[in-house]
Amino acid sequence: MSNGKPTNIKQDIIERANHIYYLVVVLALAIMVRLAYVQYFQTFKGKLWRDRVAETIIKPDTVRAMRGNIYATDGSLLATSLPTYIVGLDPTQAKPEYFNQKVDSLGVLLARIYRDRSARDYTDLVRDARARKRRYVLLNRRRVTFEERQEMLKWPFFRSTPKVAARGGVLRPHYERYHPFGSMAERTIGNLDAKTGRGLIGLEASFQRDLAGKDGFGLVEVLSGNVRKPVSSGPDLRPEPGMDLYTTIDVNYQDMAESSLRQTLEKYSAAKGCVIVMEVATGEIRAMANLTRTRTGSYTENFNHALADRTDPGSTFKLATMMALLEEKAISLNQPVHTGGGSMRYNGLAINDAHHGGMGTLTARQVFEKSSNVGTHLLMRSYYYKRPDLYCNYLRRFHLTEPTGIHMKGEAIPVVRNPDMKGWSKVSLTSMSYGYEMQITPLQMLSFYNAVANNGQWVRPTIVRQVKLANEVIHDNVPYTAPERICSPETARLAQELLRGVVQRGTAKHIDNPHYAIAGKTGTAQKVVNGKYKVGTYYTSFIGYFPANNPKYSMITVVDSPQGDNINSLFAGAVAAPIFRQVADRIVAYDIRMHAPIRAGQNATDPKTGLTAGYADDIHTISTALHVQSEPSTEGWVEKTENGRWKSRPTRPDQVPDVRGLPLRDALFLLENRGFRVSIEGHGKVKAQSVAPGTGATSVSDKAIVLTLS
């Protein structure tokens, strides 16, 4: 009892519970109101406060180093970094008198260089920034070039004079990567990640550490709009530029390889292809072209097939089989092989020759020259089917079971079966003997053929010769030659005979050249479609070297999945081999070291040089060297008249030039620099051209011209 009244405990508890309930409801409503307010504040008003806070943020920032250049073997630039600059201004730095005198002229100069606003607009922008006491204003988001920067350094607020201690103008550098030759060798050179600046593929990725240099670090003020103003009083570590790569690529050979490959891919609507040109003695790669068909039907460099595309090599692998047999003296090249009707079965495996109806009895030499699968199987069966490990040991000795070790990222590891591997069967050795049940890249196959051309000496492919910092050589990649030959000198000699015979009498006889000797082997492999080999879908290739009697260059040409109505026209001899011939013809015409020197004494008394047209400076040089008096008196391109005098030959850029009488090198220079695709027939100087001189360049169908040489 309290105050003389009895206490109702139950009622008291209920009242207190009601008070707590109302309090909780009020708190919940308050929280909801607060959440709504904060959301509104953040969305509509938060940016104002964030911008104000940003104006006081000072933080470290990375200053990208200038990336090193990539050069071709003749010093031409394949990739370089050009600086561009973001232009800003601190309008509070200048004294009032100087500011008022110069701000109008600054507006005029900015309008002249950017051409997107009037001079008054730029002047008002700077005046407004100064009135608001903004310490930095971004004048334009477009970056200016180095030449424009040099001009800006003479402007008010940017030039340095004794009277103006604090200029206020800020030119912040950024580096952009350029390829002076456009898409040429694009996949080999590689490209960069737009955000990080790191190399993604090709040489850019493989030599990232050397090319990148060391970035610098400094302090910046982060202003409104994420604009960054360098803080001059803060610590500043200057970036160190990257080193330069000096590659073995020859831009002329690269252009020859790409243009010939593109022409054939377009002709056959092929899926992809590649060409590699390598110097036999050193392994230096002069050209590496890779083209892939896009959905629109055009061709682009978006994958390095030469380096990373593994596949069954097909009949080009028969060279390894023949050499393994020759090393064991298991065969003679003149022994007979009864191939019968050109088809047979072995342990359930169908073995067929491309020649329908068979070729009857052949010699072992002819089995190789005519690329008989049945004949290759019979030669292998007589010796290696009971010695599979010995055969696989020879493949290791030939460097076909391991990567080449080229100094580029992305080289695929070859897959060549052996009896210890899962999937080995009773017919594995049969399939391997003529190029199936394995995965090998074009570069790895070319390295093997290159060793044969090099009399058995295997050299590692090289694409970067030196890494330099300014003129100092940091890395010098000298050619690497394996300590042991892949075969005996006698086997190398016989293998060279076999390869020469293919071009003289075998599947590639139509590319034989009377002026220089070619040696090589065709390869046509059926492709796997939905898990089965499909007739009519082929991987075609030709691997060889030239001149055959004194090999200077080795080369592989690949055309994958050519299309056409006639299956016989899709074999390697018709598709890949002509590319080899076309590129080789151009290289022989271009490389004067491959020709015997002319004895000066022989021509000293001969008033004729044999030249009927050419470039005046070149003719003058030749005439001086040979002590010939007949020299042109005019400059530029000239031609000889009937009376033996020289006259000017005009070459207008909008017309097809007259290249008759010119050496092939000069003719290619004139035509290809005007965008024409050139096909060549014959050898020597230009005798005729398919499009008449003076024809309008735009009226030539597909920009294609055929030159007949004699």
VOGU-3710 file (C-alpha; in Angstrom, 3 decimals, decimal comma):
1> msngkptnik> 0,000/0,000/0,000  1,318/3,519/-0,951  -0,221/6,897/0,080  -3,054/4,982/1,588  -3,946/3,468/-1,865  -3,345/-0,074/-2,943  -0,765/-0,436/-5,777  -1,939/-2,089/-8,990  1,355/-3,673/-10,098  -0,093/-5,073/-13,312
11> qdiieranhi> -1,368/-1,672/-14,462  1,973/-0,075/-13,694  3,818/-2,579/-15,857  1,448/-2,038/-18,768  1,930/1,747/-18,634  5,703/1,421/-18,600  5,585/-0,968/-21,580  3,490/1,545/-23,486  6,062/4,288/-22,817  8,870/2,080/-24,079
21> yylvvvlala> 6,857/1,149/-27,161  6,239/4,794/-28,071  9,914/5,591/-27,499  10,997/2,788/-29,830  8,566/3,952/-32,508  9,902/7,536/-32,270  13,504/6,314/-32,495  12,678/4,154/-35,528  11,023/7,094/-37,269  14,003/9,299/-36,456
31> imvrlayvqy> 16,396/6,733/-37,950  14,319/6,472/-41,112  14,203/10,257/-41,471  17,943/10,397/-40,924  18,583/7,740/-43,535  16,440/9,560/-46,060  18,238/12,811/-45,285  21,683/11,286/-45,613  20,712/9,624/-48,876  19,443/12,914/-50,249
41> fqtfkgklwr> 22,488/14,748/-48,976  24,905/12,277/-50,502  23,135/12,208/-53,834  22,430/15,866/-54,426  24,738/17,795/-52,150  27,535/15,385/-51,329  29,494/16,188/-54,480  29,985/19,777/-53,314  31,640/18,652/-50,086  33,671/15,973/-51,800
51> drvaetiikp> 34,983/18,554/-54,251  35,919/20,878/-51,379  37,734/18,116/-49,562  39,469/17,046/-52,770  40,991/20,492/-53,112  43,015/19,868/-49,987  44,172/16,308/-50,815  47,871/15,977/-51,535  49,059/12,491/-52,388  51,894/10,722/-54,205
61> dtvramrgni> 51,494/10,109/-57,906  53,347/8,017/-60,481  55,134/9,720/-63,353  55,468/7,210/-66,165  58,916/6,662/-67,594  59,448/7,012/-71,323  59,289/3,508/-72,788  62,202/2,257/-74,857  62,072/2,031/-78,645  61,967/-1,125/-80,758
71> yatdgsllat> 64,117/-1,034/-83,892  64,381/-3,123/-87,051  67,739/-4,509/-88,134  68,423/-1,456/-90,327  67,597/1,001/-87,538  64,033/1,738/-88,672  61,610/2,362/-85,817  59,067/-0,409/-85,280  57,627/1,036/-82,048  58,282/4,266/-80,191
81> slptyivgld> 56,714/6,433/-77,482  55,794/9,997/-78,317  55,021/12,483/-75,540  51,779/14,419/-75,342  50,961/16,968/-72,667  47,975/17,966/-70,534  47,918/21,753/-70,178  46,867/23,444/-66,961  47,360/26,817/-65,245  47,535/28,195/-61,720
91> ptqakpeyfn> 46,038/31,665/-62,286  46,825/32,778/-58,712  50,593/32,695/-59,269  50,877/35,794/-61,445  50,986/39,303/-60,008  47,861/41,442/-60,729  49,638/43,744/-63,156  51,147/40,889/-65,176  47,883/38,949/-65,123  45,803/41,847/-66,447
101> qkvdslgvll> 48,354/42,586/-69,206  48,696/39,036/-70,501  45,409/37,199/-69,884  43,759/38,435/-73,103  46,696/37,380/-75,284  46,700/33,976/-73,539  43,041/33,522/-74,519  43,866/34,281/-78,153  46,724/31,752/-78,187  44,631/29,026/-76,551
111> ariyrdrsar> 41,792/29,537/-79,046  44,282/29,334/-81,907  45,830/26,035/-80,818  42,686/24,213/-79,576  40,099/25,691/-81,996  37,143/24,624/-79,865  36,318/27,892/-78,028  36,632/31,576/-78,701  39,443/33,669/-77,279  36,940/35,413/-74,971
121> dytdlvrdar> 35,765/32,054/-73,602  39,303/31,082/-72,645  39,977/34,495/-71,158  36,786/34,312/-69,070  37,744/30,781/-67,932  41,082/31,980/-66,577  39,648/35,191/-65,050  36,877/33,258/-63,319  39,375/30,760/-61,895  41,503/33,590/-60,504
131> arkrryvlln> 38,454/35,358/-59,015  37,514/32,130/-57,205  41,131/31,715/-56,103  41,368/28,352/-57,760  44,949/27,179/-57,707  44,654/25,104/-60,851  42,435/25,094/-63,913  42,557/22,485/-66,666  42,614/24,510/-69,867  41,604/21,678/-72,196
141> rrrvtfeerq> 41,369/17,903/-71,973  42,952/17,444/-75,386  46,630/16,680/-75,075  49,059/18,777/-77,083  51,960/17,390/-79,109  55,635/17,974/-78,416  55,775/20,586/-81,186  52,780/22,404/-79,684  54,428/22,233/-76,251  57,551/23,913/-77,633
151> emlkwpffrs> 55,388/26,707/-78,967  53,514/27,055/-75,665  56,758/27,520/-73,738  57,046/30,911/-75,470  53,601/32,044/-74,273  52,827/34,311/-71,324  52,280/32,370/-68,080  54,384/29,541/-69,564  57,699/31,131/-70,565  60,419/31,616/-68,000
161> tpkvaarggv> 61,682/35,192/-67,612  63,563/36,955/-64,823  60,533/39,161/-64,132  58,154/36,236/-63,739  59,379/33,931/-60,984  56,143/31,942/-60,813  54,766/31,255/-64,274  51,715/29,215/-63,354  51,566/27,169/-66,574  51,836/23,392/-66,141
171> lrphyeryhp> 52,593/20,896/-68,942  52,244/17,366/-67,614  53,681/14,667/-69,955  52,001/11,439/-71,033  53,509/8,929/-73,436  51,603/7,193/-76,219  52,883/4,186/-78,179  53,139/4,476/-81,959  53,988/1,973/-84,692  55,476/3,962/-87,606
181> fgsmaertig> 54,857/1,051/-90,015  51,226/0,652/-88,978  50,067/-2,947/-88,597  53,268/-4,453/-89,981  54,510/-7,226/-87,632  51,916/-5,988/-85,150  51,563/-9,272/-83,270  55,318/-9,796/-83,114  55,937/-6,289/-81,787  52,975/-6,520/-79,406
191> nldaktgrgl> 50,916/-3,863/-77,673  50,377/-2,276/-74,266  47,680/-2,275/-71,613  45,946/1,101/-71,821  45,633/1,435/-68,032  48,938/0,105/-66,729  51,187/0,707/-69,715  52,574/-2,830/-69,430  53,258/-4,990/-72,461  50,492/-7,517/-73,126
201> igleasfqrd> 51,903/-9,654/-75,944  54,861/-9,954/-78,285  58,168/-8,214/-77,707  56,455/-5,548/-75,615  55,538/-8,224/-73,038  58,647/-10,383/-73,430  60,974/-7,463/-72,715  58,652/-5,507/-70,410  61,283/-4,979/-67,717  63,874/-3,651/-70,167
211> lagkdgfglv> 61,495/-1,451/-72,159  59,529/0,004/-69,232  62,338/1,815/-67,402  61,650/3,073/-63,877  58,666/5,285/-63,115  59,153/8,478/-61,137  57,153/9,619/-58,115  56,041/13,054/-56,997  53,308/14,863/-55,075  50,137/16,142/-56,687
221> evlsgnvrkp> 47,136/18,086/-55,468  43,899/16,323/-56,403  41,464/19,059/-57,368  37,840/19,073/-58,428  37,060/16,689/-61,264  40,051/14,518/-60,310  42,361/17,076/-61,906  45,908/16,622/-60,622  48,255/19,523/-60,122  51,930/18,763/-59,509
231> vssgpdlrpe> 53,318/20,150/-56,234  56,675/21,666/-57,036  57,811/21,856/-53,399  57,309/18,128/-52,733  59,820/15,323/-53,219  60,345/14,406/-56,861  61,980/11,222/-58,135  62,537/11,584/-61,854  61,629/8,642/-64,099  64,401/6,693/-65,803
241> pgmdlyttid> 63,738/5,948/-69,495  63,514/2,364/-70,724  66,083/0,562/-72,809  65,851/0,043/-76,568  65,420/-3,258/-78,408  67,331/-3,865/-81,627  65,537/-6,698/-83,392  66,561/-8,873/-86,324  63,407/-7,982/-88,284  64,002/-6,514/-91,750
251> vnyqdmaess> 61,087/-4,245/-92,658  61,500/-4,993/-96,358  61,369/-8,761/-95,825  58,458/-8,320/-93,429  56,556/-6,360/-96,051  57,312/-9,000/-98,694  56,110/-11,788/-96,398  52,920/-10,020/-95,300  51,848/-8,893/-98,764  52,394/-12,334/-100,341
261> lrqtlekysa> 50,645/-14,107/-97,458  47,678/-11,724/-97,523  47,262/-12,126/-101,271  47,080/-15,940/-101,000  44,793/-15,941/-97,946  42,362/-13,669/-99,773  42,518/-15,822/-102,902  41,561/-18,986/-100,995  39,431/-17,339/-98,250  41,660/-19,196/-95,792
271> akgcvivmev> 41,187/-19,043/-92,030  44,737/-17,991/-91,151  48,376/-18,280/-92,121  51,932/-17,317/-91,302  55,355/-16,829/-92,886  58,729/-16,931/-91,120  61,998/-15,983/-92,826  65,178/-16,941/-90,941  68,874/-16,557/-91,671  70,376/-20,039/-91,834
281> atgeiraman> 73,774/-19,447/-90,215  72,634/-17,279/-87,287  68,982/-18,175/-86,709  68,089/-14,478/-86,914  64,451/-13,998/-87,909  64,087/-11,485/-90,723  60,283/-11,667/-90,976  57,435/-13,141/-88,950  54,015/-12,512/-90,500  50,761/-13,750/-88,937
291> ltrtrtgsyt> 47,304/-13,091/-90,392  43,860/-14,249/-89,244  40,535/-13,891/-91,067  37,964/-11,767/-89,229  34,177/-12,024/-89,392  34,118/-9,286/-92,018  36,470/-11,243/-94,279  39,490/-8,993/-93,773  42,791/-10,180/-92,324  44,525/-8,886/-89,238
301> enfnhaladr> 47,416/-9,749/-86,918  45,647/-10,864/-83,739  47,469/-14,132/-82,948  51,049/-15,319/-83,349  50,459/-18,548/-85,253  54,167/-18,938/-85,940  55,006/-19,059/-82,246  51,975/-20,533/-80,512  49,749/-22,389/-82,994  50,408/-26,128/-82,565
311> tdpgstfkla> 49,061/-28,603/-85,091  49,822/-31,806/-87,004  52,593/-30,765/-89,432  51,680/-33,369/-92,048  54,149/-34,473/-94,713  56,851/-31,945/-93,798  57,520/-34,301/-90,868  58,557/-37,045/-93,307  61,988/-35,445/-93,430  62,523/-36,430/-89,779
321> tmmalleeka> 61,410/-39,990/-90,572  63,766/-40,307/-93,547  66,687/-38,870/-91,576  66,091/-41,279/-88,679  66,197/-44,170/-91,187  69,311/-42,795/-92,887  71,116/-42,325/-89,578  70,603/-46,024/-88,840  71,559/-46,912/-92,428  68,254/-48,802/-92,514
331> islnqpvhtg> 67,509/-47,732/-96,106  69,184/-46,586/-99,271  67,577/-43,891/-101,350  67,528/-46,074/-104,444  65,868/-49,139/-102,907  62,457/-50,042/-104,384  59,228/-49,584/-102,410  56,033/-51,220/-103,713  53,271/-48,711/-102,928  50,699/-50,528/-105,073
341> ggsmryngla> 47,419/-48,734/-105,586  48,247/-46,016/-103,059  46,106/-47,268/-100,193  46,296/-49,962/-97,531  45,291/-50,742/-93,952  47,515/-51,436/-90,984  46,015/-52,567/-87,648  42,738/-50,981/-88,701  44,311/-47,660/-89,772  43,596/-46,555/-93,356
351> indahhggmg> 46,736/-45,253/-95,094  46,173/-43,354/-98,340  48,253/-41,424/-100,826  47,009/-38,159/-102,279  47,584/-39,508/-105,797  44,457/-41,504/-106,657  45,156/-44,859/-108,228  48,581/-45,141/-106,635  52,084/-44,703/-108,015  53,216/-48,304/-108,165
361> tltarqvfek> 56,836/-49,125/-107,375  58,924/-46,139/-106,286  62,438/-45,699/-104,991  62,829/-44,472/-101,413  63,917/-41,130/-102,887  60,719/-40,920/-104,939  58,628/-41,868/-101,896  59,828/-38,629/-100,317  59,716/-36,490/-103,451  56,161/-37,542/-104,300
371> ssnvgthllm> 55,140/-37,606/-100,601  53,762/-41,148/-100,468  52,196/-41,998/-97,099  52,071/-45,670/-98,011  55,740/-45,701/-98,990  56,754/-43,910/-95,780  54,811/-46,458/-93,721  56,494/-49,384/-95,499  59,981/-47,923/-94,966  59,265/-47,362/-91,283
381> rsyyykrpdl> 57,726/-50,802/-90,810  60,846/-52,522/-92,086  62,970/-51,112/-89,250  61,383/-48,927/-86,553  58,115/-50,677/-85,726  60,086/-52,959/-83,432  62,200/-50,048/-82,163  59,755/-47,211/-81,316  61,968/-45,852/-78,518  64,895/-45,485/-80,905
391> ycnylrrfhl> 62,755/-43,489/-83,362  61,530/-41,210/-80,560  65,133/-40,674/-79,417  65,966/-39,348/-82,867  63,058/-36,910/-82,683  64,536/-35,580/-79,434  67,922/-35,316/-81,096  66,315/-33,326/-83,913  65,007/-30,787/-81,282  61,399/-31,559/-82,242
401> teptgihmkg> 60,210/-32,474/-78,738  61,078/-29,201/-76,995  60,511/-25,454/-77,502  63,161/-23,550/-79,425  63,790/-21,206/-76,487  63,348/-18,051/-78,558  63,402/-14,935/-76,385  59,682/-14,288/-76,691  56,822/-15,159/-74,392  54,080/-17,419/-75,662
411> eaipvvrnpd> 55,987/-20,186/-77,430  53,908/-23,362/-77,217  55,444/-26,607/-75,968  55,408/-29,283/-78,682  53,528/-32,511/-78,048  55,200/-35,500/-79,715  54,096/-38,962/-78,608  56,347/-41,680/-77,207  55,601/-45,205/-75,899  55,507/-43,960/-72,287
421> mkgwskvslt> 52,729/-41,465/-72,932  49,039/-42,027/-72,395  47,260/-42,620/-75,678  50,112/-44,473/-77,383  48,688/-47,196/-79,637  49,773/-49,811/-82,160  49,346/-47,309/-84,967  50,894/-44,250/-83,276  54,279/-44,790/-84,926  52,580/-45,173/-88,305
431> smsygyemqi> 50,693/-41,903/-87,967  53,752/-40,090/-86,638  55,903/-41,220/-89,549  53,984/-38,929/-91,919  53,111/-36,109/-89,506  50,063/-36,967/-87,390  49,372/-37,592/-83,671  51,568/-34,634/-82,694  51,307/-30,887/-82,095  54,212/-28,737/-83,310
441> tplqmlsfyn> 54,474/-25,018/-84,104  55,689/-23,592/-87,439  58,753/-22,071/-85,726  59,795/-25,422/-84,272  59,491/-27,151/-87,647  61,420/-24,366/-89,374  64,247/-24,647/-86,829  64,600/-28,337/-87,715  64,759/-27,640/-91,455  67,156/-24,776/-90,819
451> avanngqwvr> 69,513/-27,225/-89,101  69,458/-29,436/-92,209  70,311/-26,421/-94,374  73,074/-25,634/-91,858  74,677/-29,063/-92,390  73,274/-30,461/-89,166  74,058/-27,522/-86,865  70,946/-26,503/-84,892  70,799/-22,789/-84,026  68,263/-21,156/-81,742
461> ptivrqvkla> 65,919/-18,688/-83,472  66,695/-15,108/-82,489  64,494/-12,050/-82,879  66,221/-9,541/-80,554  69,877/-8,950/-81,258  70,717/-6,336/-78,619  69,250/-4,391/-75,721  70,777/-0,922/-75,386  70,595/2,024/-73,037  71,509/4,969/-75,237
471> nevihdnvpy> 74,699/3,679/-76,949  75,633/1,219/-74,207  74,965/-2,444/-74,977  73,249/-4,013/-71,947  72,454/-7,437/-73,446  74,010/-8,940/-76,557  72,201/-12,031/-77,817  74,910/-13,847/-79,726  73,699/-16,760/-81,869  73,396/-19,999/-79,901
481> tapericspe> 74,449/-23,184/-81,659  73,683/-26,555/-80,067  76,924/-28,368/-79,079  75,979/-31,545/-80,970  74,850/-31,869/-84,569  71,381/-33,280/-85,107  72,779/-35,819/-87,568  75,930/-36,938/-89,320  77,295/-34,845/-92,229  76,387/-37,659/-94,623
491> tarlaqellr> 72,756/-37,744/-93,464  72,575/-33,951/-93,748  73,880/-34,174/-97,316  71,351/-36,840/-98,289  68,524/-34,888/-96,632  69,509/-31,840/-98,692  69,371/-33,996/-101,821  65,878/-35,147/-100,904  64,633/-31,596/-100,336  66,127/-30,391/-103,605
501> gvvqrgtakh> 64,495/-33,329/-105,408  61,035/-32,311/-104,159  61,390/-29,007/-106,033  63,082/-30,498/-109,092  60,877/-33,545/-109,638  58,315/-33,829/-106,828  55,273/-32,122/-105,359  56,783/-28,610/-105,618  58,386/-28,764/-109,060  56,255/-25,862/-110,309
511> idnphyaiag> 58,116/-23,421/-107,999  61,580/-24,387/-109,272  63,527/-21,327/-110,391  66,189/-21,483/-113,121  68,092/-18,544/-111,630  68,575/-19,878/-108,102  67,907/-23,260/-106,483  65,131/-23,886/-103,968  64,985/-26,905/-101,647  62,017/-27,806/-99,452
521> ktgtaqkvvn> 59,050/-30,021/-98,672  55,298/-29,666/-99,011  52,959/-30,680/-96,210  49,189/-31,167/-96,399  47,551/-32,365/-93,186  43,869/-33,098/-92,772  42,353/-31,085/-89,944  40,331/-32,459/-87,063  36,657/-31,420/-87,184  34,342/-32,642/-84,414
531> gkykvgtyyt> 36,942/-35,124/-83,269  37,596/-36,666/-86,708  39,984/-35,933/-89,564  37,977/-34,359/-92,370  38,840/-34,682/-96,051  38,851/-31,291/-97,763  39,838/-29,282/-94,688  43,600/-28,916/-94,750  46,570/-27,351/-93,010  49,032/-26,646/-95,828
541> sfigyfpann> 52,674/-25,687/-95,456  55,961/-25,516/-97,296  59,317/-25,464/-95,512  62,622/-24,977/-97,272  65,663/-22,830/-97,890  67,487/-21,011/-100,693  69,799/-20,930/-102,551  69,963/-24,712/-102,179  73,658/-24,942/-103,091  74,663/-22,296/-100,512
551> pkysmitvvd> 71,738/-21,753/-98,120  71,295/-18,183/-96,966  67,660/-18,109/-95,795  65,213/-20,731/-94,569  61,472/-20,118/-94,648  58,122/-21,674/-93,736  54,826/-20,654/-95,302  51,520/-21,819/-93,822  47,949/-21,471/-95,117  45,312/-22,968/-92,827
561> spqgdninsl> 41,932/-24,116/-94,169  42,020/-22,845/-97,770  38,668/-23,063/-99,524  37,808/-24,058/-103,093  35,691/-26,360/-105,232  38,582/-28,531/-106,412  40,134/-30,444/-103,494  43,333/-31,117/-105,453  43,883/-27,363/-105,754  43,913/-27,034/-101,954
571> fagavaapif> 47,083/-29,067/-101,368  50,290/-27,441/-100,140  51,965/-27,551/-103,549  49,257/-25,299/-104,996  48,631/-23,081/-101,958  51,635/-22,688/-99,619  54,551/-23,377/-101,994  53,834/-20,421/-104,350  54,061/-18,024/-101,389  57,552/-19,387/-100,694
581> rqvadrivay> 58,584/-18,816/-104,306  57,146/-15,313/-104,410  58,853/-14,184/-101,201  62,120/-15,893/-102,155  62,098/-14,189/-105,576  61,780/-10,801/-103,942  64,485/-11,496/-101,369  66,932/-12,681/-104,043  66,220/-9,566/-106,082  66,646/-7,362/-103,026
591> dirmhapira> 69,688/-8,880/-101,274  72,702/-7,918/-103,384  74,929/-10,098/-101,177  73,352/-13,151/-102,825  74,722/-12,154/-106,250  78,249/-12,611/-107,525  80,144/-9,300/-107,662  80,825/-7,738/-111,054  84,499/-7,333/-111,808  85,202/-3,668/-112,396
601> gqnatdpktg> 87,987/-4,378/-114,868  85,583/-6,174/-117,170  83,312/-3,168/-117,442  85,865/-0,367/-117,283  86,110/-0,169/-121,059  82,473/-1,086/-121,697  80,369/2,042/-122,134  77,181/0,138/-121,405  75,895/-0,696/-117,913  72,894/-2,645/-119,153
611> ltagyaddih> 70,565/-0,192/-117,383  67,639/1,220/-119,345  65,812/2,935/-116,479  66,339/3,735/-112,818  66,949/6,421/-110,209  69,454/9,037/-111,356  71,527/8,991/-108,153  71,819/5,189/-108,281  72,876/5,218/-111,934  75,458/7,898/-111,158
621> tistalhvqs> 76,905/5,736/-108,350  77,077/2,652/-110,595  78,593/4,569/-113,484  81,265/6,066/-111,233  82,155/2,674/-109,742  82,389/1,041/-113,191  84,134/4,028/-114,811  81,299/4,465/-117,301  80,761/7,877/-118,849  77,050/7,463/-119,631
631> epstegwvek> 75,322/9,263/-116,747  71,967/11,061/-116,601  72,046/14,839/-116,415  68,597/15,061/-114,857  67,460/14,090/-111,361  64,824/11,664/-110,097  63,551/8,697/-112,133  65,037/8,505/-115,629  64,956/6,276/-118,731  67,284/5,755/-121,664
641> tengrwksrp> 66,266/6,888/-125,141  67,079/5,078/-128,399  70,091/7,318/-129,025  71,576/6,378/-125,646  70,730/9,580/-123,804  68,854/9,827/-120,526  65,571/11,649/-120,081  63,294/12,220/-117,106  60,493/9,713/-116,413  57,662/11,493/-114,531
651> trpdqvpdvr> 55,983/9,615/-111,656  52,766/11,212/-110,474  51,406/9,949/-107,133  47,839/9,665/-108,494  48,835/7,507/-111,483  50,305/4,054/-112,057  54,062/4,629/-112,542  56,036/3,278/-115,496  58,307/0,593/-114,014  59,362/-1,068/-117,283
661> glplrdalfl> 63,103/-1,547/-117,481  63,550/-1,065/-113,738  65,166/-3,628/-111,448  62,573/-5,412/-109,302  63,723/-3,602/-106,160  63,002/-0,167/-107,692  59,711/-1,338/-109,188  58,493/-2,666/-105,823  59,519/0,593/-104,143  57,458/2,680/-106,550
671> lenrgfrvsi> 54,373/0,452/-106,643  54,081/-0,745/-103,044  54,616/2,759/-101,657  51,508/3,726/-103,627  49,519/0,873/-102,076  49,578/-1,560/-105,014  49,727/-5,334/-104,453  52,393/-6,726/-106,764  52,603/-10,221/-108,271  55,765/-11,316/-110,071
681> eghgkvkaqs> 56,336/-13,611/-113,014  59,872/-14,448/-114,107  63,242/-13,120/-112,991  65,356/-10,056/-113,749  64,199/-6,600/-114,783  60,619/-5,570/-115,441  59,686/-6,345/-119,042  55,957/-5,592/-118,873  53,295/-4,495/-116,401  49,633/-5,571/-116,397
691> vapgtgatsv> 48,313/-2,026/-115,907  49,417/0,628/-118,367  51,568/3,491/-117,063  49,612/6,679/-116,458  46,399/4,872/-115,526  44,573/6,540/-112,645  45,543/4,824/-109,381  41,956/4,753/-108,107  40,694/2,931/-111,202  42,915/-0,144/-110,721
701> sdkaivltls> 40,829/-3,096/-109,514  41,920/-4,312/-106,052  45,107/-2,253/-106,456  46,701/-5,364/-108,030  49,473/-5,278/-110,644  51,345/-8,182/-112,265  54,953/-7,588/-113,335  56,580/-9,758/-116,003  60,348/-10,004/-115,551  63,004/-11,097/-117,994
//
